[in-house]
Amino acid sequence: MSQTAILTDNLTRTFGQIRAVDGLSLEVPAGIIFGFLGPNASGKTTTIGLLLGLLEPTEGKAEVLGYDVRTHSDEIRARAGALLEHAGVYEQLTAEDNLEFYARVWRMPAGDRRARIKELLSHMGLWERRGERVAKWSRGMKQKLALARALLHRPPLVFLDEPTAGLDVVSANALRDDLVGLVSHEGVTVFLTTHNMSEAEKLCQQVAVIRQGKLMTVGDPDDLRTRAGSPRVDIVGGPFGQSVLDAIRTRPEVSSAEAEDRRLTIYLTQQMDTAPLVNLLVGAGVQVEEVRKGKASLEEVFLTLMEEER
Amino acid sequence: MITDIGTVMWKEAKSLFRYRGSRTRGLLTLLVPVAVVAIWFPLQMGTDWVEDWVSLFSVVAPMVMVMITVPDSFAGERERHTLETLLASRLPDRTIFLGKLLVAVCLGFGMTVLVLILGLVIVNAAHWQGQLALYPAKIFFVDLGVALVVSLLVASAGVLLSLRAPTVQEAQQTLALVVMLPPFVLAFALFFFRDQISNWLGGTNVIHVILVVAGLLLALAVVLLLAAMRRFKRNRLILA
């Protein structure tokens, strides 16, 4: 497989006057979980539709697994798996029949499809309930079944559109664990859209942020956090009197400092060794119990990007 | 392509017999039209059901059947949000379309066969005249041919309406209006004014009239089928 799973260049899709996807240029390396982050109605689902060849681009181009989305969308769909906005499971059928149908769609040989269905349902903890109609299942179980369906034919690329949306914390965590387990076991590329930043932080090796169809930023989550948020030091201890705060704020490497109860947060202009600051505090009579270097969370990065655009 | 159509038909058939989740309700939905047409009509008409063209009423059964199944298959798939996932698979548009359509047409045709056989049994049981009454070959085959044409016509109209209707219910109601009105008017006219119509037709050979009407219906069915096939495209369905 090519080293690039998805490549887009100025990809654009309009609906009337609305530019749902606006000049998106993106490169997704193969073999990673790529997070595509954005608020509601930012163009995430439309992008998946374009990449799967379900929608035609208005402008620009895109290649998925080396195939052009305009001319070879059949080839893309033949090689990709998808869990779209809705789980899309047939509720009147049993779990096994749902997977059996899609295994036939993917033309898996009879023996292989039985083994694969058993493997996936067992992994998801659903094998014992394979004969039940899906209508009776919880949303979390349906999402798990849909994930199994997306991975059924061992695709090299899987699109997951907000797979944990609407799930409770326990179900969402269980689904994430299943996803990580299956992805590492099968080595697939995952294009994951979400507006859950902690989910992206946990799962993704690379993330892109989109807003109103436009790409805001793309990169390693760690790099984004370093780039977007100023480095900071959290110090637990005390007392943090006004004189201590004034002394800290006069330091050239400190951009600001805030104290709240027994916690002092110092925002730095650049990454630096924290020892001089700790020495200064100890010298001023502060009892330092804990020092932690911190970065902005992905959520803070995301919110900053959203604010910048307003 | 044949394998893929078979796969879609396999799923459609499975879903159909689990209609709205209940197998019993699914079977009842299928059997009620059969019971009405295959029992009530033959009981009322006696041997005329077998020996005359009135057995053409058997086409009511596939009409009802197709009217129920096609909107559920097309509009229902969209309403239940399973269509996007199906369209994101490797199946070509035409395969999905034909798989769904063929299940409805086959079911309608199969139901006609069932109605004709059951009607024959009812007539012989309730109006026994000393010997076994059987359909003349031309009536039997014309009945089957007309049932096939009507099934195809209703299915094609059903697809077109289902692709535009927001819900299964709306698609079924509109289809019922469009499809059931003309044949019911005709059926009641034939039932109550049979002699007058016979006199009006005079020496015209009934089979010729039926074949001309069937030919017109077939032409209309083909036009609607092509229009539905043209409309059933991924790009348009996702936007719908």
Interface residues (C-beta under 8 A of the other chain):
Chain A: F15 G49 L52 G53 L54 L55 E56 D74 R77 A78 A80 A82 L84 E85 H86 A87 G88 V89 Y90 E91 Q92 L93 D97 F101 Y102 R104 V105 W106 R107 R133 A135 A146 R149 F159
Chain B: T3 D4 T7 W10 K11 K14 S15 R18 Y19 R20 G21 R80 H81 T82 L83 E84 T85 L86 L87 A88 S89 R90 L91 P92 R234 N235 I238 L239
